[in-house]
Amino acid sequence: MNESDPRTPEEILNEIYKNLQGEDDVAILQAISSLKDLNYSSGAIRCELEWLAVKSENIDIRIEALTALNSTGNRAVQKRVNANKLERSLRFTLLNEISEWEII
């Protein structure tokens, strides 16, 4: 997963995602570790890391998944996901305004 790796970022992420979904704890930990060397990620990998951080029976996997969620690549994915969402208070205000318009 270094600069001399001939694979595309998509191929690298697909391999990591496949390993994160596996049954082998060692392969999962290696996949998580390989994310530390990347400055990019994907929504699917972020979701899998969230699941592992909460539901994995292996404490080491939970800790490493939680740490990986805070990596630069995964923070960028989360920022991109939340980019088009309004804050709760603003959304509530807008919905109230729309409701009032519908009454008129």
Buried (B, 14 or more C-beta within 10 A) or exposed (E): BEEEEEEEBEEBBBBBBEBBBEEEEEBBBEBBBBBEEBEBBBEBBBBBBBEBBEEBEEEEBBEBBBBBBEBEBBEBBBEEEEEEEEEEEEEEEEEEEEEEEEEE
